[in-house]
Structures are given as structure tokens and as C-alpha cells.
Amino acid sequence: VAADEIDVQAVTYIVEGKYTEAVRWAEQAVAQNRRFAFALRSLAVALVKIGEMDRARLIVSEILKTEPNATVAGLPDRMPYVSEPVLQTYVETLRQAGLPK
């Protein structure tokens, strides 16, 4: 199964509030492709939601290695296909995990 298909499952679990499951699926996607920014974002979001802020911050640092200009303000352009509530979840949690504004 492709990393992007696995990450869709992670996002589904984030939407459902099943963050431990989201971590598991996002980790699988990242394992297939360490530079898959969307999977890294999903993993960071889920980690924040389960209280693993230190790990989430490490993932954000990986995001910034892959996408040095990544910002919270740029998320809508990078994620145009997600609903507004999901986008806001990513914006709020990635800001908490240290993604620059």
C-alpha cells in the first residue's frame, strides 16, 4: 500500500478523534517515505493530540528539513483538499508543536 493511501487512513483517524490509531498509520506512511511532508504533518498533529509534544516537535523539525519555508500560514495552500475543520486542527496543533507562523 502506498504511503499516501496509508496517510489517508491517518487523517481519517484524526478526523474521528482516534489519535493513537492516527499515530500508528502516520508512522507507517513516514516509514515508507521519510520526506512525505503530509504524513509528517499528520504524525505531528496526532502526537500533539495524545500529549507527546516532544516527539511532535521533533517531527516538526523534520518537516522543516523537508520544507524549509513551511509555515502555519502556508498550510491552506499545501492542504487545499481538506475540510476547514480538519485544516484548523492541523493549523492549531502544528503551531503548538513549533511550526513557524
N, C-alpha and C positions, 0 to 999 in steps of 0.2 A: 504494500500500500504506500502511495506517495506521501511525502511529508505534508504537502498542502491538504491532502484528504484527512490525514491524522489531525492536523491543526483545526480543521472544521469541527471535528469532534470536540476538541478542547474548547473552542468558542461556544459550542452548544452547551457544554457543562458550565461555562462561565455564565451564560445567559440564565441557566437553570439554578444558579447558585450552588452548584456541586463543585466546589473549588478544589477539593482533594483529587477528584477524578480529572478535573481540568489540568492539574499539575502533571498527573501521570501521562495524559495524552500529549500535552505540550512537550514534556521531556522526551517522549518518543519521536516527535517531529524534529526537535532540536538535535537529537542523537543522529538522525538521518542527514541533517544539514545544519551545521553549527552557525551558518551565516544566514539562515532563514529568519529574517527580521520579524515577520508577522508571528511566527512561532515563539520567538524570543519575547515579543511583547505579550503574547498570551500567557507564557510561563511567568513573566514578572507580575502580571495582573493577578493571576491565581495565587502566587506566593504571597503577595500583599494581603489578599483576602483571607489566607489561612494563618496570617501573623508571622510569616517568615520574611521579615523586612530585610535582614542582612543578605539573604540569598537573592531577594528581589533586586536589591541594589547592585549585587554582582552581575545579575543578568542585564540590568540597565547599562552597566559599564561595557558589557559585550555588545549590546545594541549600538552603543556609541562608537565602538571599534568598527562595526559593520557599516553604520550610517553616521559618520561624524557630525553631520548637520541636523540630526534628528532632534526634534523639539516637540513639546506638548502641542504647541500651536500648529505644527505641521501634521498632526495626526489625521485630521479630517481629509487632507489630500492623499495621505498614504492608505487610508481606510475608507474609500468612498462608498463601499458596498455594504457597510454595516449600518444598522439602525441607529438612530440618535441616542436611545438609552444605552446601547452597548458601547457606542463611541464615548459617551460621557463616563462610563465605567472605566474604560481604558485611560481617558484623559486624567481622571481623578487619581486613579491608583498609580499610574506611571509617574505622575507629578510627585506623589508621596514617595515613590521609590527613587526619585532623583533625576528623572528625565528633565532636561532644561526646559524653561518656559518658552 
